[in-house]
Amino acid sequence: MKKVIIIGSGIGGLIAGNLLAKKGHQVTIFESHSRPGGYTAGFYRKGYYFESGTVSFEASASVFKAMKEIGVFEKIDFVKQKIRFVSEDLEGTPETYDDYKKMIYTAFPSDKEKLDTLFSDLDKIVGLMGDVDKPMPFLCSGLEMLTSMLHYIVNSPKLIKLSKQYGRMTSSEFAAKYFEKDSKLFKLFSGFGYPDMPAMFLGGAISGIFSDYWTVKGGMQSWADILAENFRKQGGELQLDSYVDKIITKNGSAVGVSCKNNVYDADYVISAGDYKKTLLKLLDDKSFISQELQDNIDKAAVSEGFFTVYLGLNMSNEELGKYMRVPHVFTFNNKPGYDIYNSEDSEFFSKTSVSFYSPSMVNPKHAPEGKSSLMLQSIVPYHWLNNWGGGDKDVYKQLKKKAMEAMIIGATGLIPNLKEYIAYRDAATPLTYERFTHNTAGASSAWSWNPKKKFYKNTMSVNIKTPVKNLYIGSCWAMQIGGVPGALAAAYQCAKNIK
Ligand SMILES: Cc1cc2nc3c(=O)[nH]c(=O)nc-3n(C[C@H](O)[C@H](O)[C@H](O)COP(=O)(O)OP(=O)(O)OC[C@H]3O[C@@H](n4cnc5c(N)ncnc54)[C@H](O)[C@@H]3O)c2cc1C
């Protein structure tokens, strides 16, 4: 039995904790927030429930496998999501990649030839993405691992060829191969997912979002609570409101942590939160990390943060459903001048597209009877307007209000008169996300998705090891693309490495 300390109770920390406690190790999780979950959590305001981070996830085969192995699958009500797309040219709720293609062809008949060329390339990428019904190899061992890798082994020559072609290409570069820059179709394909994400992932993202997009009916907080409860039942200790301020090392090995002026010793420390802060801030002795690596970590780009508006509405779910149709709606209507890389544009929020998510349309219990809850979201330029006011609280409040109002006006394209129904409103900036989860700049999915700004050489590798012996990364930061799959893969690797 080993003594293991986990810093952070996001989905990564909770899964690692459960797997290690099940193996008989003595595990303590320290969580700075008052509730477990990190980005897989939620909160109530005035009777309305909202998600704190992710509203959905892909890679269900991996998530479900993990929940079954931990023994909580039956307790969590996973529900499949449908996504509706709306722009001035198209409207639809595709349920497969082929439905999506049909929707695009119908909306842009005069671009058929260009679309044929694009889709003949995209189809190849989608075809090689692997079977969504199979868990990621990182979660498997023995024969199961071999089976889950079979697709990649059999197709390795084609995968190598595609990686050479598209490995370092961004989604904007991919879209520019087929369409005029600034054309509607260029904007549609380059604007899918994270800005300038790898062209290799565009196919996976498009097909995954229709066929494998899930949420939890009870809300993400219910998922985190179930995992936390199971962890405690197995003898694990979860200390909430407990910020770890130092990782203690001895002779190049992690030997414990300090929290609220107490020192806790351990055989292993798993940092299940932000990578940059783990190595540059929490570590008591940085002498084992070369200056070059410290500089690389410091400079490495992180994924974009979100701005989210939380609305409690004096509108029934039925009424809201007339506009939304499904709980999750993406709009593609960036206005002229929209530039995700322009942090100085004070009118950014009047130009950005809005994504809509209604927790109460997934579960009416997420709002008071006869009412509904709605979240409006947009990806934000890094450090918008001197990082939201350069530390001045009043300016911060004004900017937050301005952004919130612009997003609400933007949302009236889908829900006219939205303003008249608002009973509760608040918003989260990337600074809010950082305050609650400690993720650098409110990074929503660990490192940058841009293949030209990679921190790890291999986009698909799981990197739990650090220059410090017995200090592992158990969060989504262990993988370049982060996300729920990244957190899961990291948690499993940590559990495998601690015998
Ligand atoms: C708006 C939004 C949308 C998203 N959409 C998707 C999606 O569609 N699909 C997908 O796969 N992913 C999505 N994600 C990303 C996904 O939610 C995260 O990648 C994942 O939940 C991260 O889990 P984690 O356990 O690695 O870390 P986190 O959830 O960040 O948890 C880290 C935890 O560690 C705690 N902590 C950190 N430092 C300390 C310390 N020093 N002491 C004590 N505690 C500490 C934090 O408080 C936090 O609870 C989205 C994220 C956001 C914000």
The ligand as a Gaussian input file, in Angstrom:
#p B3LYP/6-31G(d) Opt

LIG

0 1
 C      -16.756000      26.000000     -21.092000
 C      -16.026000      24.701000     -21.225000
 C      -16.436000      23.779000     -22.183000
 C      -15.773000      22.555000     -22.308000
 N      -16.220000      21.636000     -23.238000
 C      -15.644000      20.403000     -23.292000
 C      -16.133000      19.392000     -24.170000
 O      -17.087000      19.598000     -24.906000
 N      -15.510000      18.187000     -24.178000
 C      -14.449000      17.918000     -23.351000
 O      -13.919000      16.797000     -23.373000
 N      -13.960000      18.862000     -22.510000
 C      -14.530000      20.076000     -22.464000
 N      -14.047000      21.034000     -21.608000
 C      -12.812000      20.737000     -20.870000
 C      -13.029000      19.788000     -19.695000
 O      -14.102000      20.223000     -18.906000
 C      -11.754000      19.758000     -18.868000
 O      -10.653000      19.511000     -19.709000
 C      -11.770000      18.672000     -17.808000
 O      -12.967000      18.692000     -17.077000
 C      -10.565000      18.899000     -16.911000
 O      -10.572000      18.011000     -15.846000
 P       -9.307000      17.930000     -14.908000
 O       -9.645000      16.976000     -13.819000
 O       -8.117000      17.632000     -15.714000
 O       -9.058000      19.393000     -14.310000
 P      -10.018000      20.495000     -13.673000
 O      -11.434000      20.236000     -13.954000
 O       -9.430000      21.786000     -14.060000
 O       -9.822000      20.267000     -12.115000
 C       -8.684000      20.680000     -11.422000
 C       -9.065000      20.781000      -9.948000
 O       -7.880000      20.967000      -9.199000
 C       -8.132000      21.933000      -8.193000
 N       -6.836000      22.532000      -7.856000
 C       -5.952000      23.101000      -8.713000
 N       -4.865000      23.520000      -8.054000
 C       -5.054000      23.199000      -6.743000
 C       -4.269000      23.363000      -5.566000
 N       -3.059000      23.930000      -5.598000
 N       -4.765000      22.887000      -4.399000
 C       -5.988000      22.286000      -4.345000
 N       -6.768000      22.122000      -5.438000
 C       -6.313000      22.560000      -6.620000
 C       -9.093000      22.908000      -8.841000
 O       -9.797000      23.648000      -7.876000
 C       -9.973000      21.959000      -9.648000
 O      -11.072000      21.516000      -8.895000
 C      -14.676000      22.265000     -21.464000
 C      -14.270000      23.195000     -20.500000
 C      -14.931000      24.403000     -20.376000
 C      -14.476000      25.381000     -19.339000

